[in-house]
Amino acid sequence: MKSAIRMNSMPSKLSFGIIVTGLLAIFVLSAGRIYAVSSAQESSEGVTSFRPVHTYSIVARDSITGEIGVAVQSHWFSVGTVVTWAEAGLGAVATQSLAEISYGPLGLELMRAGKSADRALHALLRADDHPEWRQVAMIDASGQVAVHTGEKCIREAGHHVGDQYSVQANLMEKNTVWDAMAEAYENSKGDLAERMLAALEAAQKEGGDIRGKQSAAIIIVTGKSSGRSYMDRVVDLRVEDHPEPVKELKRLVQVNRAYEFMNDGDERVAMGDIKGAMDAYSKAMDLAPGNPEVQFWAAVTMFTEGNEREALKYFREVFRVDRRWVEVVRRLPEAGLLPADEKQIRKIMSVAPKW
């Protein structure tokens, strides 16, 4: 029965993709942005049957940093590949329920053409043969939010729109889930990732997806595009299949933050700011205690900058975890990352356990 529904209700390229491309052509020509049409056509040609991704999610914008994000959890494998879409300087989209995936890329294309989240969503809904099955939320770079919960979304289903955010859910155990998410988001502290995760945690605490939990994802992008998309993704993490996906996602966000401090430390070393680098490395180790990768590279920098005593302490801890790091030390001088001084290298090797 499910497969029949999915086949019969699939938006055709003619009824959805081509109509949307036509809408984009009008919008883009009026904005003088002809190149976006070809991108939209490529997206529309990839339209496939929609996925039964029943879930809860949040789209939000940080009013201070301008960062824009989308986060989700579901009892569906690899939910992030379907629901979460975001691009720096444009906005974010969550497309779920009996999800039409192309709402994600096409919604972003419409925002690229200068449309607000509200106008982008309404354009796509008008072109959709089955808006009654969709649950879609969009937020643009200005913080304007648009959301739609179709009347045929499986109950309990609904949404809550607040100041520069929206939470939405369907097939929930209780009809109080989205309000619990809103309250948690509004009352939590921290950066955008922490507040969005608080909303997901509140949803699960309220009962969450009636089927259980399986995967989760979070994307956060900068409010303004640098023109280099790889630099504009602040957070881009997915938990594809896990018994506690939000807990695991929260752990990964913390590890991600630790590596951001590591990268910051490396950049400060390159600029000659050794004190700043050591501070960044210290923060990284606090966030990822016992992580040998973080400890090792911090130790390398400490050693090369003359802080041998502290460096040897961390080298010792790393070598205890895995003796192969000793071989890494041997290889670094030829790469210019440790002094090409045999006496100095032996000093590092001397703290390795005697296996």
KEGUMAR-160093 format. One line per 5 residues: number of its first residue (from 1); for each residue x, y, z of N, C-alpha, C. Coordinates in steps of 0.1 Angstrom, whole numbers, padded with zeros to 4 digits. Example, Ala and Ser with C-alpha at 12.3 -4.5 7.8 and 13.67 -1.06 7.14 Angstrom:
! residues 2
1) 0132/-0057/0078/0123/-0045/0078/0132/-0033/0078 ~ 0128/-0022/0071/0137/-0011/0071/0129/0000/0079
END
This chain:
! residues 355
1) 0008/-0012/0000/0000/0000/0000/0009/0012/0000 ~ 0019/0013/0008/0028/0024/0009/0034/0027/-0004 ~ 0039/0016/-0011/0046/0019/-0024/0037/0024/-0034 ~ 0024/0019/-0034/0015/0024/-0043/0012/0039/-0041 ~ 0011/0043/-0029/0009/0057/-0026/0020/0066/-0030
6) 0032/0061/-0028/0044/0068/-0032/0045/0070/-0047 ~ 0042/0059/-0054/0043/0060/-0069/0032/0069/-0074 ~ 0020/0068/-0069/0009/0075/-0075/0009/0090/-0071 ~ 0016/0093/-0060/0016/0107/-0056/0029/0114/-0059 ~ 0037/0108/-0066/0050/0114/-0070/0048/0126/-0079
11) 0053/0138/-0075/0052/0150/-0084/0059/0147/-0096 ~ 0053/0149/-0108/0060/0147/-0120/0069/0159/-0124 ~ 0078/0156/-0133/0087/0167/-0137/0079/0178/-0143 ~ 0069/0175/-0151/0061/0185/-0157/0053/0193/-0147 ~ 0046/0186/-0137/0038/0193/-0128/0045/0201/-0117
16) 0057/0197/-0114/0065/0203/-0103/0078/0210/-0108 ~ 0087/0201/-0113/0100/0206/-0116/0099/0217/-0127 ~ 0092/0214/-0138/0091/0224/-0149/0084/0237/-0145 ~ 0073/0235/-0138/0066/0247/-0133/0075/0256/-0125 ~ 0082/0249/-0115/0091/0257/-0107/0102/0263/-0115
21) 0107/0256/-0125/0118/0262/-0133/0112/0275/-0140 ~ 0099/0274/-0144/0093/0286/-0151/0092/0297/-0141 ~ 0088/0294/-0128/0087/0304/-0118/0101/0311/-0116 ~ 0111/0302/-0115/0125/0307/-0113/0129/0316/-0125 ~ 0125/0312/-0137/0129/0320/-0149/0123/0334/-0147
26) 0111/0335/-0143/0105/0348/-0141/0112/0356/-0131 ~ 0114/0350/-0119/0121/0356/-0108/0135/0361/-0112 ~ 0142/0352/-0118/0156/0354/-0121/0158/0365/-0131 ~ 0150/0364/-0142/0151/0374/-0152/0148/0388/-0147 ~ 0138/0389/-0137/0135/0402/-0132/0146/0407/-0123
31) 0154/0398/-0118/0166/0402/-0109/0178/0403/-0117 ~ 0178/0399/-0130/0190/0400/-0138/0200/0389/-0135 ~ 0195/0377/-0130/0203/0366/-0126/0200/0354/-0134 ~ 0203/0354/-0147/0199/0344/-0156/0206/0331/-0153 ~ 0218/0331/-0148/0226/0319/-0146/0219/0309/-0136
36) 0210/0314/-0127/0204/0306/-0117/0194/0296/-0124 ~ 0189/0300/-0136/0179/0291/-0142/0184/0278/-0145 ~ 0197/0277/-0151/0203/0264/-0154/0204/0256/-0142 ~ 0208/0262/-0131/0209/0255/-0118/0196/0249/-0114 ~ 0185/0256/-0115/0172/0252/-0112/0168/0240/-0121
41) 0171/0241/-0134/0168/0230/-0143/0175/0218/-0139 ~ 0187/0219/-0135/0195/0207/-0131/0188/0201/-0119 ~ 0184/0209/-0109/0177/0204/-0097/0164/0197/-0101 ~ 0156/0203/-0110/0143/0198/-0113/0144/0185/-0120 ~ 0155/0183/-0128/0156/0171/-0136/0159/0159/-0126
46) 0163/0162/-0114/0166/0151/-0105/0155/0148/-0095 ~ 0143/0154/-0098/0131/0151/-0089/0128/0136/-0089 ~ 0127/0130/-0078/0123/0116/-0077/0111/0115/-0067 ~ 0107/0103/-0065/0096/0100/-0055/0100/0105/-0042 ~ 0090/0111/-0034/0093/0117/-0022/0095/0106/-0011
51) 0101/0109/0000/0105/0100/0010/0096/0102/0022 ~ 0091/0091/0029/0083/0092/0041/0091/0095/0053 ~ 0097/0107/0053/0106/0111/0064/0098/0119/0075 ~ 0092/0111/0084/0084/0118/0095/0094/0121/0106 ~ 0093/0133/0111/0104/0137/0119/0101/0150/0127
56) 0111/0155/0134/0110/0169/0140/0123/0176/0137 ~ 0121/0189/0135/0133/0197/0130/0131/0212/0135 ~ 0142/0219/0133/0142/0233/0136/0151/0240/0125 ~ 0146/0252/0121/0154/0261/0113/0155/0274/0121 ~ 0167/0280/0121/0168/0292/0130/0180/0301/0125
61) 0179/0313/0129/0190/0323/0126/0194/0330/0139 ~ 0207/0331/0141/0213/0337/0153/0213/0352/0150 ~ 0205/0360/0158/0204/0374/0155/0217/0382/0158 ~ 0226/0376/0165/0239/0383/0168/0250/0380/0157 ~ 0252/0367/0154/0262/0364/0145/0257/0363/0130
66) 0244/0362/0129/0238/0361/0115/0238/0347/0110 ~ 0244/0337/0118/0245/0323/0113/0231/0318/0111 ~ 0230/0309/0102/0217/0302/0098/0218/0287/0100 ~ 0208/0281/0105/0210/0266/0107/0197/0258/0106 ~ 0199/0245/0104/0188/0236/0104/0193/0223/0111
71) 0184/0217/0119/0188/0205/0126/0175/0196/0127 ~ 0178/0183/0128/0167/0173/0127/0170/0160/0134 ~ 0160/0153/0138/0161/0139/0143/0149/0131/0137 ~ 0151/0119/0134/0140/0111/0129/0143/0096/0131 ~ 0132/0088/0130/0134/0073/0129/0134/0070/0114
76) 0145/0074/0108/0147/0072/0093/0162/0073/0091 ~ 0167/0063/0083/0181/0062/0081/0186/0075/0073 ~ 0197/0081/0078/0204/0092/0071/0195/0103/0068 ~ 0188/0108/0078/0177/0118/0077/0183/0131/0071 ~ 0196/0134/0074/0202/0146/0070/0203/0148/0055
81) 0204/0137/0048/0205/0137/0033/0192/0141/0026 ~ 0181/0140/0034/0168/0144/0028/0163/0157/0034 ~ 0163/0159/0047/0156/0171/0053/0164/0184/0053 ~ 0177/0183/0056/0185/0195/0059/0192/0201/0047 ~ 0189/0214/0044/0195/0222/0033/0199/0236/0038
86) 0210/0241/0035/0214/0254/0039/0225/0259/0030 ~ 0225/0273/0028/0236/0279/0021/0239/0293/0026 ~ 0252/0296/0028/0256/0308/0034/0250/0320/0026 ~ 0245/0330/0033/0240/0342/0027/0226/0341/0021 ~ 0221/0328/0021/0207/0326/0015/0197/0322/0026
91) 0199/0311/0032/0190/0306/0042/0191/0291/0044 ~ 0180/0285/0050/0180/0271/0053/0166/0266/0051 ~ 0165/0253/0048/0153/0246/0045/0152/0233/0052 ~ 0141/0229/0058/0138/0216/0063/0126/0211/0055 ~ 0127/0200/0048/0116/0194/0040/0114/0180/0045
96) 0102/0177/0050/0099/0164/0057/0085/0160/0056 ~ 0080/0151/0064/0068/0143/0063/0069/0134/0051 ~ 0059/0134/0041/0061/0127/0029/0069/0137/0020 ~ 0082/0137/0022/0091/0148/0018/0094/0148/0003 ~ 0092/0160/-0003/0097/0162/-0016/0110/0169/-0015
101) 0121/0161/-0018/0134/0166/-0015/0138/0179/-0022 ~ 0132/0181/-0034/0136/0192/-0042/0132/0205/-0036 ~ 0123/0205/-0026/0120/0218/-0019/0133/0224/-0013 ~ 0143/0215/-0010/0155/0220/-0004/0163/0228/-0015 ~ 0168/0222/-0025/0176/0230/-0035/0168/0240/-0042
106) 0156/0238/-0045/0148/0248/-0053/0144/0260/-0044 ~ 0142/0257/-0031/0140/0268/-0021/0152/0277/-0020 ~ 0163/0271/-0020/0176/0279/-0019/0178/0287/-0032 ~ 0174/0281/-0044/0176/0288/-0057/0166/0300/-0057 ~ 0154/0298/-0052/0145/0310/-0052/0150/0321/-0043
111) 0156/0317/-0032/0162/0328/-0023/0174/0334/-0029 ~ 0181/0326/-0037/0193/0332/-0044/0188/0342/-0055 ~ 0176/0340/-0060/0170/0349/-0070/0164/0361/-0063 ~ 0165/0362/-0050/0160/0374/-0043/0147/0373/-0036 ~ 0141/0361/-0036/0128/0359/-0030/0130/0356/-0015
116) 0120/0361/-0007/0120/0359/0007/0117/0344/0010 ~ 0119/0340/0022/0115/0326/0025/0100/0324/0023 ~ 0092/0334/0026/0077/0332/0024/0073/0331/0010 ~ 0079/0339/0001/0076/0339/-0013/0081/0326/-0020 ~ 0093/0322/-0015/0099/0310/-0021/0090/0297/-0017
121) 0086/0296/-0005/0078/0285/-0001/0064/0285/-0008 ~ 0058/0296/-0009/0045/0297/-0015/0046/0294/-0030 ~ 0057/0298/-0037/0059/0294/-0051/0060/0279/-0053 ~ 0067/0272/-0044/0069/0258/-0045/0056/0251/-0041 ~ 0049/0255/-0032/0036/0249/-0028/0026/0250/-0039
126) 0025/0261/-0046/0016/0263/-0057/0019/0254/-0069 ~ 0032/0250/-0070/0036/0241/-0081/0035/0227/-0078 ~ 0032/0224/-0065/0032/0210/-0060/0018/0203/-0062 ~ 0018/0191/-0067/0005/0184/-0068/0000/0180/-0055 ~ 0008/0178/-0045/0004/0173/-0032/0010/0181/-0020
131) 0006/0193/-0019/0011/0201/-0008/0005/0196/0006 ~ -0006/0189/0005/-0012/0184/0017/-0004/0174/0025 ~ 0006/0168/0018/0015/0158/0025/0028/0164/0029 ~ 0030/0176/0026/0043/0182/0029/0044/0189/0042 ~ 0055/0189/0049/0058/0198/0060/0072/0204/0057
136) 0072/0217/0055/0084/0224/0050/0086/0237/0058 ~ 0098/0240/0062/0101/0252/0069/0113/0259/0062 ~ 0112/0272/0060/0123/0279/0054/0126/0291/0062 ~ 0139/0295/0062/0143/0308/0069/0153/0314/0059 ~ 0152/0327/0057/0161/0334/0048/0172/0341/0056
141) 0181/0348/0049/0192/0354/0056/0189/0366/0065 ~ 0177/0371/0063/0172/0382/0071/0165/0377/0084 ~ 0163/0364/0084/0156/0359/0096/0141/0357/0094 ~ 0136/0360/0082/0121/0358/0079/0119/0343/0078 ~ 0108/0338/0084/0105/0324/0085/0092/0321/0077
146) 0091/0310/0070/0079/0305/0064/0078/0290/0067 ~ 0066/0286/0070/0064/0271/0073/0051/0267/0069 ~ 0050/0254/0065/0037/0248/0060/0036/0234/0066 ~ 0025/0231/0072/0022/0217/0076/0009/0213/0069 ~ 0010/0204/0060/-0001/0200/0052/-0011/0193/0060
151) -0024/0194/0056/-0035/0188/0064/-0034/0172/0064 ~ -0027/0166/0055/-0026/0152/0055/-0013/0146/0061 ~ -0005/0155/0067/0007/0151/0075/0001/0142/0086 ~ 0008/0131/0089/0003/0121/0099/0004/0127/0113 ~ -0007/0127/0120/-0007/0133/0133/0001/0124/0143
156) 0006/0130/0154/0004/0144/0157/0014/0153/0149 ~ 0009/0163/0143/0017/0172/0134/0014/0186/0137 ~ 0024/0195/0136/0022/0209/0138/0035/0216/0138 ~ 0034/0230/0140/0047/0238/0140/0045/0250/0149 ~ 0055/0256/0153/0055/0268/0161/0066/0278/0155
161) 0061/0290/0152/0070/0300/0147/0073/0310/0158 ~ 0086/0313/0159/0090/0323/0169/0099/0334/0162 ~ 0106/0341/0170/0115/0352/0165/0127/0346/0158 ~ 0127/0346/0145/0138/0341/0136/0140/0326/0138 ~ 0130/0318/0140/0131/0304/0141/0117/0297/0139
166) 0118/0285/0135/0105/0277/0134/0109/0263/0138 ~ 0100/0256/0146/0101/0242/0149/0089/0235/0143 ~ 0091/0223/0138/0080/0216/0131/0082/0201/0134 ~ 0070/0194/0134/0071/0180/0137/0059/0173/0131 ~ 0060/0160/0128/0049/0152/0124/0051/0137/0128
171) 0041/0130/0130/0041/0116/0135/0047/0115/0149 ~ 0044/0125/0157/0049/0126/0171/0040/0118/0180 ~ 0046/0114/0191/0038/0107/0202/0028/0116/0208 ~ 0031/0129/0209/0022/0139/0215/0022/0151/0207 ~ 0011/0159/0209/0009/0171/0201/0015/0183/0209
176) 0023/0180/0219/0030/0190/0226/0045/0192/0223 ~ 0049/0184/0213/0064/0183/0210/0069/0196/0205 ~ 0062/0202/0195/0068/0214/0189/0068/0226/0199 ~ 0058/0227/0207/0058/0238/0217/0070/0236/0227 ~ 0072/0223/0231/0084/0220/0240/0097/0224/0233
181) 0098/0222/0220/0110/0225/0213/0112/0241/0213 ~ 0101/0248/0211/0101/0262/0211/0106/0268/0224 ~ 0100/0262/0235/0104/0267/0248/0118/0265/0251 ~ 0123/0253/0247/0137/0249/0250/0146/0258/0242 ~ 0143/0261/0229/0152/0269/0221/0152/0284/0227
186) 0141/0289/0230/0140/0303/0235/0147/0305/0249 ~ 0147/0294/0257/0153/0295/0271/0167/0290/0272 ~ 0172/0284/0262/0186/0279/0263/0196/0289/0260 ~ 0208/0287/0265/0220/0296/0263/0230/0289/0254 ~ 0239/0297/0249/0250/0292/0241/0249/0296/0227
191) 0257/0290/0218/0257/0294/0204/0245/0287/0197 ~ 0244/0290/0184/0232/0285/0177/0232/0270/0177 ~ 0243/0263/0176/0243/0248/0176/0238/0243/0189 ~ 0242/0249/0200/0238/0244/0213/0223/0246/0215 ~ 0217/0258/0211/0203/0260/0212/0195/0252/0204
196) 0199/0249/0191/0191/0240/0183/0192/0226/0188 ~ 0203/0221/0194/0204/0208/0200/0194/0207/0212 ~ 0193/0218/0219/0184/0218/0231/0170/0216/0226 ~ 0166/0222/0215/0153/0220/0209/0151/0205/0206 ~ 0161/0199/0200/0159/0185/0196/0158/0176/0209
201) 0166/0179/0219/0165/0171/0231/0152/0173/0238 ~ 0146/0185/0237/0133/0187/0243/0122/0179/0236 ~ 0123/0178/0223/0114/0170/0215/0114/0156/0219 ~ 0126/0150/0221/0127/0136/0225/0122/0134/0239 ~ 0125/0144/0248/0120/0143/0262/0105/0143/0262
206) 0099/0150/0253/0084/0151/0252/0078/0139/0246 ~ 0086/0129/0241/0080/0117/0235/0086/0115/0221 ~ 0089/0126/0214/0095/0125/0201/0087/0117/0190 ~ 0094/0112/0180/0088/0104/0170/0082/0092/0176 ~ 0069/0089/0173/0063/0078/0179/0069/0064/0175
211) 0077/0064/0164/0083/0052/0160/0097/0049/0167 ~ 0102/0060/0173/0115/0059/0180/0125/0068/0174 ~ 0138/0065/0173/0149/0074/0169/0159/0066/0161 ~ 0165/0072/0152/0176/0065/0144/0187/0074/0139 ~ 0184/0086/0134/0194/0094/0128/0192/0109/0131
216) 0202/0117/0129/0201/0131/0132/0211/0139/0124 ~ 0209/0152/0122/0218/0160/0115/0217/0175/0119 ~ 0228/0182/0116/0228/0197/0118/0237/0203/0108 ~ 0232/0214/0103/0240/0223/0094/0239/0237/0098 ~ 0250/0244/0100/0250/0258/0103/0260/0265/0093
221) 0255/0276/0087/0263/0283/0077/0264/0298/0082 ~ 0273/0305/0076/0275/0319/0079/0264/0327/0073 ~ 0261/0339/0079/0250/0347/0074/0254/0354/0061 ~ 0266/0356/0058/0271/0362/0046/0280/0352/0039 ~ 0279/0351/0026/0287/0342/0018/0301/0349/0015
226) 0311/0341/0017/0325/0345/0013/0328/0342/-0001 ~ 0319/0335/-0008/0322/0330/-0021/0330/0317/-0021 ~ 0333/0312/-0009/0340/0299/-0007/0332/0291/0002 ~ 0324/0282/-0004/0314/0275/0004/0320/0266/0015 ~ 0333/0261/0012/0339/0253/0022/0343/0261/0034
231) 0344/0274/0033/0347/0282/0045/0335/0287/0052 ~ 0323/0286/0045/0311/0291/0051/0303/0282/0059 ~ 0307/0269/0059/0300/0259/0067/0306/0259/0081 ~ 0298/0264/0091/0303/0264/0105/0302/0250/0111 ~ 0291/0244/0109/0289/0230/0114/0282/0222/0103
236) 0286/0210/0100/0280/0201/0090/0282/0187/0095 ~ 0273/0182/0103/0275/0169/0109/0262/0160/0108 ~ 0264/0147/0106/0253/0138/0105/0256/0125/0113 ~ 0245/0120/0119/0246/0107/0126/0236/0099/0117 ~ 0241/0089/0110/0233/0082/0100/0225/0071/0106
241) 0230/0064/0117/0222/0053/0122/0228/0050/0136 ~ 0220/0053/0147/0225/0052/0160/0213/0051/0170 ~ 0215/0043/0181/0204/0042/0190/0201/0055/0198 ~ 0210/0064/0199/0208/0077/0206/0214/0088/0197 ~ 0207/0091/0186/0213/0100/0176/0215/0114/0181
246) 0206/0120/0189/0208/0134/0193/0220/0134/0203 ~ 0221/0124/0212/0232/0124/0221/0245/0123/0213 ~ 0245/0115/0203/0257/0113/0195/0260/0126/0187 ~ 0250/0132/0182/0252/0145/0174/0257/0155/0184 ~ 0253/0156/0196/0258/0166/0206/0272/0163/0208
251) 0276/0150/0209/0290/0147/0212/0299/0152/0200 ~ 0294/0149/0188/0301/0153/0176/0303/0168/0174 ~ 0293/0175/0178/0294/0190/0178/0305/0195/0187 ~ 0306/0188/0199/0317/0192/0208/0331/0188/0202 ~ 0332/0176/0196/0344/0173/0190/0348/0182/0178
256) 0337/0186/0171/0339/0195/0160/0345/0209/0165 ~ 0339/0213/0176/0344/0226/0182/0359/0224/0187 ~ 0362/0213/0192/0376/0210/0196/0386/0212/0184 ~ 0382/0206/0173/0390/0207/0161/0390/0221/0155 ~ 0380/0229/0157/0380/0243/0153/0391/0250/0161
261) 0392/0247/0174/0402/0253/0182/0416/0249/0177 ~ 0417/0236/0174/0430/0231/0168/0434/0239/0156 ~ 0424/0240/0147/0427/0248/0134/0431/0262/0137 ~ 0424/0268/0147/0427/0282/0151/0441/0282/0157 ~ 0445/0272/0165/0459/0272/0170/0469/0271/0159
266) 0466/0262/0149/0476/0261/0138/0478/0274/0131 ~ 0466/0281/0128/0467/0294/0121/0475/0304/0130 ~ 0473/0304/0143/0481/0313/0151/0496/0310/0151 ~ 0499/0298/0151/0513/0294/0150/0519/0300/0137 ~ 0512/0298/0126/0516/0304/0113/0518/0319/0114
271) 0510/0326/0122/0512/0340/0123/0522/0344/0134 ~ 0527/0334/0141/0537/0338/0151/0531/0341/0165 ~ 0518/0338/0166/0511/0341/0179/0511/0328/0187 ~ 0522/0325/0193/0524/0312/0200/0515/0312/0213 ~ 0515/0323/0220/0506/0323/0232/0492/0321/0228
276) 0487/0327/0218/0473/0325/0213/0471/0311/0209 ~ 0481/0305/0202/0480/0291/0198/0479/0281/0209 ~ 0487/0284/0220/0487/0275/0231/0473/0276/0238 ~ 0468/0288/0239/0454/0289/0245/0444/0282/0237 ~ 0445/0282/0223/0435/0275/0215/0437/0260/0217
281) 0449/0255/0217/0452/0241/0219/0446/0236/0233 ~ 0448/0245/0243/0443/0241/0256/0428/0239/0256 ~ 0421/0248/0249/0407/0247/0248/0402/0235/0241 ~ 0410/0232/0230/0407/0219/0223/0408/0207/0231 ~ 0419/0206/0239/0421/0195/0248/0410/0194/0259
286) 0405/0206/0264/0395/0206/0274/0382/0200/0268 ~ 0379/0203/0255/0367/0198/0248/0368/0183/0244 ~ 0380/0179/0241/0382/0165/0237/0393/0158/0246 ~ 0390/0157/0259/0400/0151/0267/0404/0136/0263 ~ 0417/0134/0263/0421/0120/0260/0421/0117/0245
291) 0418/0127/0237/0419/0125/0222/0434/0126/0218 ~ 0440/0115/0213/0454/0115/0211/0458/0125/0199 ~ 0449/0126/0189/0452/0135/0178/0454/0149/0183 ~ 0445/0154/0191/0445/0168/0196/0458/0169/0205 ~ 0460/0160/0213/0472/0161/0222/0485/0160/0215
296) 0486/0152/0205/0498/0150/0197/0503/0163/0190 ~ 0493/0169/0183/0497/0181/0175/0500/0193/0184 ~ 0492/0193/0195/0495/0204/0205/0509/0202/0210 ~ 0513/0190/0213/0526/0187/0218/0537/0190/0208 ~ 0535/0187/0195/0545/0191/0185/0547/0206/0185
301) 0537/0214/0185/0538/0228/0185/0546/0233/0198 ~ 0542/0227/0210/0548/0231/0222/0563/0228/0221 ~ 0567/0217/0216/0581/0212/0216/0589/0222/0207 ~ 0584/0224/0195/0591/0233/0185/0592/0247/0190 ~ 0583/0251/0199/0584/0265/0204/0591/0266/0217
306) 0597/0255/0222/0606/0256/0234/0599/0251/0247 ~ 0586/0248/0246/0579/0244/0259/0581/0229/0260 ~ 0593/0224/0262/0596/0210/0261/0589/0202/0272 ~ 0590/0207/0284/0584/0200/0296/0570/0197/0294 ~ 0562/0207/0290/0547/0204/0288/0545/0195/0276
311) 0553/0197/0266/0552/0188/0254/0554/0174/0257 ~ 0565/0171/0264/0568/0157/0267/0558/0150/0276 ~ 0551/0158/0284/0540/0152/0292/0529/0147/0282 ~ 0526/0155/0272/0515/0151/0263/0520/0140/0253 ~ 0532/0140/0249/0538/0130/0241/0537/0116/0248
316) 0540/0117/0261/0540/0104/0269/0525/0099/0270 ~ 0515/0107/0271/0502/0103/0272/0497/0097/0259 ~ 0501/0103/0248/0498/0098/0234/0504/0085/0232 ~ 0517/0083/0235/0524/0071/0233/0518/0059/0240 ~ 0512/0062/0252/0506/0052/0260/0493/0046/0253
321) 0487/0055/0246/0474/0051/0239/0477/0042/0227 ~ 0487/0046/0220/0490/0039/0207/0505/0041/0204 ~ 0513/0030/0203/0527/0031/0201/0530/0036/0187 ~ 0521/0035/0178/0524/0040/0164/0526/0055/0163 ~ 0522/0062/0173/0526/0077/0173/0541/0079/0174
326) 0548/0069/0179/0562/0070/0180/0568/0071/0166 ~ 0563/0063/0157/0567/0063/0143/0564/0076/0136 ~ 0552/0081/0140/0549/0095/0134/0559/0105/0137 ~ 0564/0105/0150/0574/0114/0154/0587/0112/0145 ~ 0591/0100/0142/0603/0097/0134/0601/0104/0120
331) 0589/0105/0115/0587/0109/0102/0585/0124/0100 ~ 0583/0131/0111/0580/0146/0111/0592/0155/0107 ~ 0605/0151/0111/0616/0160/0108/0617/0162/0093 ~ 0616/0151/0085/0618/0153/0071/0607/0161/0064 ~ 0595/0162/0071/0585/0171/0066/0586/0185/0072
336) 0596/0188/0080/0598/0201/0086/0589/0204/0097 ~ 0583/0194/0103/0574/0197/0114/0580/0195/0128 ~ 0592/0189/0129/0599/0188/0141/0614/0190/0137 ~ 0622/0195/0147/0636/0198/0144/0644/0185/0138 ~ 0652/0188/0128/0660/0177/0122/0672/0175/0131
341) 0670/0172/0143/0680/0171/0153/0678/0158/0161 ~ 0687/0148/0158/0686/0135/0164/0685/0135/0179 ~ 0692/0144/0185/0692/0145/0200/0678/0149/0205 ~ 0672/0159/0198/0659/0163/0202/0648/0152/0200 ~ 0650/0145/0188/0640/0134/0186/0641/0123/0196
346) 0654/0120/0200/0656/0110/0210/0650/0114/0224 ~ 0650/0127/0226/0644/0132/0239/0629/0129/0239 ~ 0622/0131/0227/0608/0128/0226/0606/0113/0228 ~ 0614/0105/0221/0612/0091/0221/0615/0085/0235 ~ 0622/0092/0243/0626/0087/0256/0614/0086/0266
351) 0603/0093/0263/0591/0092/0271/0582/0081/0267 ~ 0585/0074/0256/0576/0063/0252/0578/0051/0261 ~ 0567/0044/0265/0567/0033/0273/0576/0022/0267 ~ 0582/0014/0275/0591/0003/0270/0582/-0010/0268 ~ 0579/-0012/0255/0570/-0023/0252/0577/-0036/0252
END
